[in-house]
Amino acid sequence: MSVSSVPSFELAPVVDRLRAAGCVFAEDEAALIASTARDQVEAAVMVDRRIAGLPLEHVLGWASFRGLRIAVDPGVFIPRRRTEFLVAEALQVTTPGAVVVDLGCGSGALGVAVAAERPVELHAADIELAAVRCAARNVEAWGGTVYQGDLFSALPAELRGRVDVLLANVPYVPTNEIRLLPPEARLYEPHVTLDGGPDGLATVRRVAAEAAAWLVPGGHVFVEMSEHQAPLARAVLQENGLTAYVATDEELTANVVIGVAD
């Protein structure tokens, strides 16, 4: 969005304040705030929150993901642009009527992005109550259902063996590397959404251990990983009875490990 696209709002002072606070994309952020705020008073409050360090998406109350506005509440993981590649890979195997599960869903962005392009039976789950409440606003608009609980334990038993597409964008940052993350992630997103254990693969191992039992024959699981972790995660999926491979998008620096149930 260009600054000129929001002519009814005086942007120059906002841009100056954001730039002085170190916001690299001050003009873009100012335009987004102006397009979201209901009036100048609310816009001023939003600018103050942004300058205080709150992630832009939490300030706005939404994140852009594959062209959709996904509601994102404070304390909920913000969907990353690189994760759009995971959705693109999943869409290649998602047929109309497929059962899709967004596990560890956060805002529910992944499942919603799939449902926006295919008519599917959508389910989502997260252990964090704040995420479940946020995801419900996004997922239920597409006819989906959100559950609270720890990974597969949150899902209704009748889904076992019925899942065609399992989206599992689970934590994969090694515990001792969380301190190296940008403050916006480290301070404002729950550590449970970031912490993947000592090597970053702890939650992936838990997903892999049960995935085959929940997937239909030929069903797919999609997991995002860093470049150096992807081969290790591929081996984890294979050790748990799945045929696995790695897909990469160099432009987005995105790596997705894909497992297929026999």
Contacts in CASP RR format, 6 or more apart in sequence:
PFRMAT RR
TARGET T0000
AUTHOR 0000-0000-0000
METHOD contacts of the structure
MODEL  1
MSVSSVPSFELAPVVDRLRAAGCVFAEDEAALIASTARDQVEAAVMVDRR
IAGLPLEHVLGWASFRGLRIAVDPGVFIPRRRTEFLVAEALQVTTPGAVV
VDLGCGSGALGVAVAAERPVELHAADIELAAVRCAARNVEAWGGTVYQGD
LFSALPAELRGRVDVLLANVPYVPTNEIRLLPPEARLYEPHVTLDGGPDG
LATVRRVAAEAAAWLVPGGHVFVEMSEHQAPLARAVLQENGLTAYVATDE
ELTANVVIGVAD
1 28 0 8 1.000
1 31 0 8 1.000
1 32 0 8 1.000
1 35 0 8 1.000
2 31 0 8 1.000
3 11 0 8 1.000
3 15 0 8 1.000
3 27 0 8 1.000
3 30 0 8 1.000
3 31 0 8 1.000
5 31 0 8 1.000
5 35 0 8 1.000
6 31 0 8 1.000
6 34 0 8 1.000
6 35 0 8 1.000
9 34 0 8 1.000
9 37 0 8 1.000
9 40 0 8 1.000
9 43 0 8 1.000
10 40 0 8 1.000
11 27 0 8 1.000
11 30 0 8 1.000
11 31 0 8 1.000
11 34 0 8 1.000
14 30 0 8 1.000
14 33 0 8 1.000
14 34 0 8 1.000
14 43 0 8 1.000
14 47 0 8 1.000
15 26 0 8 1.000
15 27 0 8 1.000
15 30 0 8 1.000
16 26 0 8 1.000
17 47 0 8 1.000
17 51 0 8 1.000
18 26 0 8 1.000
18 29 0 8 1.000
18 30 0 8 1.000
18 47 0 8 1.000
18 50 0 8 1.000
18 51 0 8 1.000
19 26 0 8 1.000
21 50 0 8 1.000
21 51 0 8 1.000
23 29 0 8 1.000
23 50 0 8 1.000
29 50 0 8 1.000
29 56 0 8 1.000
32 56 0 8 1.000
32 60 0 8 1.000
33 43 0 8 1.000
33 46 0 8 1.000
33 47 0 8 1.000
33 50 0 8 1.000
33 59 0 8 1.000
33 60 0 8 1.000
34 43 0 8 1.000
36 46 0 8 1.000
36 60 0 8 1.000
36 61 0 8 1.000
36 62 0 8 1.000
37 43 0 8 1.000
37 46 0 8 1.000
46 59 0 8 1.000
46 60 0 8 1.000
49 58 0 8 1.000
49 59 0 8 1.000
50 56 0 8 1.000
50 59 0 8 1.000
53 183 0 8 1.000
53 184 0 8 1.000
53 187 0 8 1.000
53 188 0 8 1.000
54 74 0 8 1.000
54 184 0 8 1.000
54 188 0 8 1.000
55 78 0 8 1.000
55 184 0 8 1.000
55 185 0 8 1.000
55 188 0 8 1.000
55 189 0 8 1.000
57 63 0 8 1.000
57 72 0 8 1.000
57 78 0 8 1.000
58 72 0 8 1.000
58 73 0 8 1.000
58 74 0 8 1.000
58 75 0 8 1.000
58 78 0 8 1.000
58 188 0 8 1.000
60 72 0 8 1.000
61 71 0 8 1.000
61 72 0 8 1.000
61 73 0 8 1.000
62 69 0 8 1.000
62 70 0 8 1.000
62 71 0 8 1.000
62 72 0 8 1.000
63 69 0 8 1.000
63 70 0 8 1.000
63 72 0 8 1.000
63 78 0 8 1.000
63 79 0 8 1.000
63 107 0 8 1.000
63 109 0 8 1.000
64 70 0 8 1.000
65 79 0 8 1.000
65 81 0 8 1.000
65 83 0 8 1.000
65 84 0 8 1.000
65 109 0 8 1.000
65 112 0 8 1.000
65 113 0 8 1.000
66 84 0 8 1.000
66 87 0 8 1.000
66 113 0 8 1.000
66 116 0 8 1.000
68 109 0 8 1.000
68 112 0 8 1.000
68 113 0 8 1.000
68 116 0 8 1.000
70 79 0 8 1.000
70 107 0 8 1.000
70 108 0 8 1.000
70 109 0 8 1.000
70 112 0 8 1.000
70 138 0 8 1.000
71 107 0 8 1.000
71 134 0 8 1.000
71 137 0 8 1.000
71 138 0 8 1.000
72 78 0 8 1.000
72 79 0 8 1.000
72 107 0 8 1.000
72 134 0 8 1.000
73 107 0 8 1.000
73 130 0 8 1.000
73 133 0 8 1.000
73 134 0 8 1.000
74 130 0 8 1.000
74 188 0 8 1.000
75 130 0 8 1.000
75 188 0 8 1.000
75 189 0 8 1.000
75 190 0 8 1.000
76 106 0 8 1.000
76 107 0 8 1.000
76 128 0 8 1.000
76 130 0 8 1.000
76 131 0 8 1.000
76 134 0 8 1.000
76 189 0 8 1.000
76 190 0 8 1.000
77 106 0 8 1.000
77 107 0 8 1.000
77 131 0 8 1.000
77 189 0 8 1.000
77 190 0 8 1.000
77 193 0 8 1.000
77 194 0 8 1.000
78 107 0 8 1.000
78 185 0 8 1.000
78 189 0 8 1.000
79 107 0 8 1.000
79 108 0 8 1.000
79 109 0 8 1.000
79 110 0 8 1.000
81 252 0 8 1.000
82 224 0 8 1.000
82 249 0 8 1.000
82 252 0 8 1.000
82 253 0 8 1.000
82 254 0 8 1.000
83 109 0 8 1.000
83 110 0 8 1.000
83 169 0 8 1.000
83 224 0 8 1.000
83 254 0 8 1.000
84 113 0 8 1.000
84 252 0 8 1.000
84 254 0 8 1.000
85 247 0 8 1.000
85 249 0 8 1.000
85 252 0 8 1.000
85 254 0 8 1.000
85 256 0 8 1.000
86 110 0 8 1.000
86 167 0 8 1.000
86 169 0 8 1.000
86 222 0 8 1.000
86 224 0 8 1.000
86 254 0 8 1.000
86 256 0 8 1.000
87 110 0 8 1.000
87 111 0 8 1.000
87 113 0 8 1.000
87 114 0 8 1.000
87 167 0 8 1.000
89 222 0 8 1.000
89 247 0 8 1.000
89 256 0 8 1.000
89 258 0 8 1.000
90 100 0 8 1.000
90 110 0 8 1.000
90 114 0 8 1.000
90 165 0 8 1.000
90 167 0 8 1.000
90 220 0 8 1.000
90 222 0 8 1.000
91 114 0 8 1.000
91 117 0 8 1.000
91 118 0 8 1.000
93 164 0 8 1.000
93 165 0 8 1.000
93 219 0 8 1.000
93 220 0 8 1.000
94 100 0 8 1.000
94 114 0 8 1.000
94 118 0 8 1.000
94 120 0 8 1.000
94 164 0 8 1.000
94 165 0 8 1.000
95 118 0 8 1.000
95 164 0 8 1.000
96 118 0 8 1.000
96 119 0 8 1.000
96 120 0 8 1.000
97 118 0 8 1.000
97 119 0 8 1.000
97 120 0 8 1.000
97 121 0 8 1.000
98 118 0 8 1.000
98 120 0 8 1.000
98 121 0 8 1.000
98 164 0 8 1.000
98 165 0 8 1.000
99 120 0 8 1.000
99 121 0 8 1.000
99 123 0 8 1.000
99 159 0 8 1.000
99 162 0 8 1.000
99 163 0 8 1.000
99 164 0 8 1.000
99 165 0 8 1.000
99 216 0 8 1.000
100 111 0 8 1.000
100 114 0 8 1.000
100 115 0 8 1.000
100 120 0 8 1.000
100 121 0 8 1.000
100 122 0 8 1.000
100 123 0 8 1.000
100 163 0 8 1.000
100 164 0 8 1.000
100 165 0 8 1.000
100 166 0 8 1.000
100 167 0 8 1.000
101 123 0 8 1.000
101 124 0 8 1.000
101 125 0 8 1.000
101 155 0 8 1.000
101 159 0 8 1.000
101 163 0 8 1.000
101 165 0 8 1.000
101 166 0 8 1.000
101 167 0 8 1.000
101 214 0 8 1.000
102 108 0 8 1.000
102 110 0 8 1.000
102 111 0 8 1.000
102 122 0 8 1.000
102 123 0 8 1.000
102 124 0 8 1.000
102 125 0 8 1.000
102 135 0 8 1.000
102 139 0 8 1.000
102 167 0 8 1.000
103 124 0 8 1.000
103 125 0 8 1.000
103 151 0 8 1.000
103 152 0 8 1.000
103 166 0 8 1.000
103 167 0 8 1.000
103 168 0 8 1.000
103 170 0 8 1.000
103 207 0 8 1.000
104 124 0 8 1.000
104 125 0 8 1.000
104 126 0 8 1.000
104 127 0 8 1.000
104 131 0 8 1.000
104 151 0 8 1.000
104 168 0 8 1.000
104 169 0 8 1.000
104 170 0 8 1.000
105 111 0 8 1.000
105 124 0 8 1.000
105 125 0 8 1.000
105 126 0 8 1.000
105 131 0 8 1.000
105 135 0 8 1.000
105 139 0 8 1.000
105 146 0 8 1.000
105 167 0 8 1.000
106 124 0 8 1.000
106 126 0 8 1.000
106 128 0 8 1.000
106 131 0 8 1.000
106 134 0 8 1.000
106 135 0 8 1.000
106 193 0 8 1.000
107 131 0 8 1.000
107 134 0 8 1.000
107 135 0 8 1.000
107 138 0 8 1.000
108 124 0 8 1.000
108 134 0 8 1.000
108 135 0 8 1.000
108 138 0 8 1.000
108 139 0 8 1.000
108 146 0 8 1.000
109 138 0 8 1.000
110 167 0 8 1.000
110 169 0 8 1.000
111 122 0 8 1.000
111 124 0 8 1.000
111 139 0 8 1.000
111 142 0 8 1.000
111 167 0 8 1.000
112 122 0 8 1.000
112 138 0 8 1.000
112 139 0 8 1.000
112 141 0 8 1.000
112 142 0 8 1.000
114 120 0 8 1.000
114 122 0 8 1.000
114 165 0 8 1.000
114 167 0 8 1.000
115 122 0 8 1.000
115 139 0 8 1.000
115 142 0 8 1.000
115 143 0 8 1.000
115 144 0 8 1.000
116 142 0 8 1.000
120 165 0 8 1.000
121 144 0 8 1.000
122 139 0 8 1.000
122 142 0 8 1.000
122 143 0 8 1.000
122 144 0 8 1.000
122 145 0 8 1.000
123 144 0 8 1.000
123 145 0 8 1.000
123 146 0 8 1.000
123 147 0 8 1.000
123 155 0 8 1.000
123 159 0 8 1.000
124 135 0 8 1.000
124 139 0 8 1.000
124 144 0 8 1.000
124 145 0 8 1.000
124 146 0 8 1.000
124 147 0 8 1.000
125 132 0 8 1.000
125 146 0 8 1.000
125 147 0 8 1.000
125 148 0 8 1.000
125 149 0 8 1.000
125 151 0 8 1.000
125 154 0 8 1.000
125 155 0 8 1.000
126 132 0 8 1.000
126 135 0 8 1.000
126 146 0 8 1.000
126 148 0 8 1.000
126 149 0 8 1.000
126 154 0 8 1.000
127 148 0 8 1.000
127 149 0 8 1.000
127 150 0 8 1.000
127 151 0 8 1.000
127 154 0 8 1.000
127 192 0 8 1.000
128 190 0 8 1.000
128 192 0 8 1.000
128 193 0 8 1.000
129 148 0 8 1.000
130 190 0 8 1.000
131 193 0 8 1.000
132 146 0 8 1.000
132 147 0 8 1.000
132 148 0 8 1.000
135 146 0 8 1.000
136 146 0 8 1.000
139 145 0 8 1.000
139 146 0 8 1.000
140 146 0 8 1.000
147 154 0 8 1.000
147 155 0 8 1.000
147 156 0 8 1.000
148 154 0 8 1.000
151 170 0 8 1.000
151 203 0 8 1.000
151 206 0 8 1.000
151 207 0 8 1.000
151 210 0 8 1.000
152 210 0 8 1.000
152 214 0 8 1.000
155 214 0 8 1.000
159 214 0 8 1.000
160 213 0 8 1.000
160 214 0 8 1.000
161 213 0 8 1.000
161 214 0 8 1.000
161 215 0 8 1.000
161 216 0 8 1.000
162 214 0 8 1.000
162 216 0 8 1.000
163 214 0 8 1.000
163 215 0 8 1.000
163 216 0 8 1.000
163 219 0 8 1.000
164 215 0 8 1.000
164 216 0 8 1.000
164 219 0 8 1.000
164 220 0 8 1.000
165 219 0 8 1.000
165 220 0 8 1.000
165 222 0 8 1.000
166 207 0 8 1.000
166 211 0 8 1.000
166 214 0 8 1.000
166 215 0 8 1.000
166 219 0 8 1.000
166 220 0 8 1.000
166 221 0 8 1.000
166 222 0 8 1.000
167 222 0 8 1.000
168 204 0 8 1.000
168 207 0 8 1.000
168 211 0 8 1.000
168 221 0 8 1.000
168 222 0 8 1.000
168 223 0 8 1.000
169 222 0 8 1.000
169 223 0 8 1.000
169 224 0 8 1.000
170 196 0 8 1.000
170 203 0 8 1.000
170 204 0 8 1.000
170 207 0 8 1.000
170 223 0 8 1.000
171 192 0 8 1.000
171 193 0 8 1.000
171 194 0 8 1.000
171 195 0 8 1.000
171 196 0 8 1.000
171 197 0 8 1.000
171 200 0 8 1.000
171 203 0 8 1.000
172 196 0 8 1.000
172 200 0 8 1.000
172 201 0 8 1.000
172 203 0 8 1.000
172 204 0 8 1.000
172 224 0 8 1.000
172 225 0 8 1.000
172 226 0 8 1.000
172 229 0 8 1.000
172 233 0 8 1.000
173 181 0 8 1.000
173 194 0 8 1.000
173 195 0 8 1.000
173 196 0 8 1.000
173 200 0 8 1.000
174 196 0 8 1.000
174 197 0 8 1.000
174 198 0 8 1.000
174 199 0 8 1.000
174 200 0 8 1.000
175 195 0 8 1.000
175 196 0 8 1.000
175 197 0 8 1.000
175 198 0 8 1.000
175 200 0 8 1.000
176 198 0 8 1.000
178 186 0 8 1.000
178 191 0 8 1.000
178 194 0 8 1.000
178 195 0 8 1.000
179 186 0 8 1.000
181 194 0 8 1.000
185 194 0 8 1.000
186 194 0 8 1.000
196 202 0 8 1.000
196 203 0 8 1.000
196 204 0 8 1.000
197 203 0 8 1.000
199 229 0 8 1.000
199 232 0 8 1.000
200 229 0 8 1.000
201 229 0 8 1.000
201 232 0 8 1.000
201 233 0 8 1.000
201 236 0 8 1.000
204 223 0 8 1.000
204 225 0 8 1.000
204 233 0 8 1.000
204 236 0 8 1.000
205 236 0 8 1.000
207 221 0 8 1.000
207 223 0 8 1.000
208 221 0 8 1.000
208 236 0 8 1.000
208 237 0 8 1.000
208 239 0 8 1.000
208 240 0 8 1.000
208 242 0 8 1.000
209 240 0 8 1.000
211 221 0 8 1.000
211 237 0 8 1.000
211 240 0 8 1.000
211 242 0 8 1.000
211 259 0 8 1.000
211 261 0 8 1.000
212 240 0 8 1.000
212 241 0 8 1.000
212 242 0 8 1.000
212 261 0 8 1.000
212 262 0 8 1.000
215 221 0 8 1.000
215 261 0 8 1.000
216 261 0 8 1.000
217 261 0 8 1.000
217 262 0 8 1.000
218 260 0 8 1.000
218 261 0 8 1.000
218 262 0 8 1.000
219 260 0 8 1.000
219 261 0 8 1.000
220 258 0 8 1.000
220 259 0 8 1.000
220 260 0 8 1.000
220 261 0 8 1.000
221 237 0 8 1.000
221 242 0 8 1.000
221 258 0 8 1.000
221 259 0 8 1.000
221 261 0 8 1.000
222 256 0 8 1.000
222 257 0 8 1.000
222 258 0 8 1.000
222 259 0 8 1.000
223 233 0 8 1.000
223 237 0 8 1.000
223 256 0 8 1.000
223 257 0 8 1.000
223 258 0 8 1.000
224 254 0 8 1.000
224 255 0 8 1.000
224 256 0 8 1.000
224 257 0 8 1.000
225 232 0 8 1.000
225 233 0 8 1.000
225 246 0 8 1.000
225 255 0 8 1.000
225 256 0 8 1.000
225 257 0 8 1.000
226 255 0 8 1.000
227 248 0 8 1.000
227 253 0 8 1.000
227 255 0 8 1.000
229 255 0 8 1.000
230 246 0 8 1.000
230 248 0 8 1.000
230 255 0 8 1.000
230 257 0 8 1.000
231 246 0 8 1.000
233 257 0 8 1.000
234 244 0 8 1.000
234 245 0 8 1.000
234 246 0 8 1.000
234 257 0 8 1.000
235 244 0 8 1.000
237 244 0 8 1.000
237 257 0 8 1.000
237 259 0 8 1.000
238 244 0 8 1.000
241 261 0 8 1.000
241 262 0 8 1.000
242 259 0 8 1.000
242 260 0 8 1.000
242 261 0 8 1.000
242 262 0 8 1.000
243 259 0 8 1.000
243 260 0 8 1.000
243 262 0 8 1.000
244 257 0 8 1.000
244 258 0 8 1.000
244 259 0 8 1.000
244 260 0 8 1.000
245 257 0 8 1.000
245 258 0 8 1.000
245 259 0 8 1.000
246 255 0 8 1.000
246 256 0 8 1.000
246 257 0 8 1.000
246 258 0 8 1.000
247 255 0 8 1.000
247 256 0 8 1.000
247 258 0 8 1.000
248 254 0 8 1.000
248 255 0 8 1.000
248 256 0 8 1.000
249 255 0 8 1.000
END
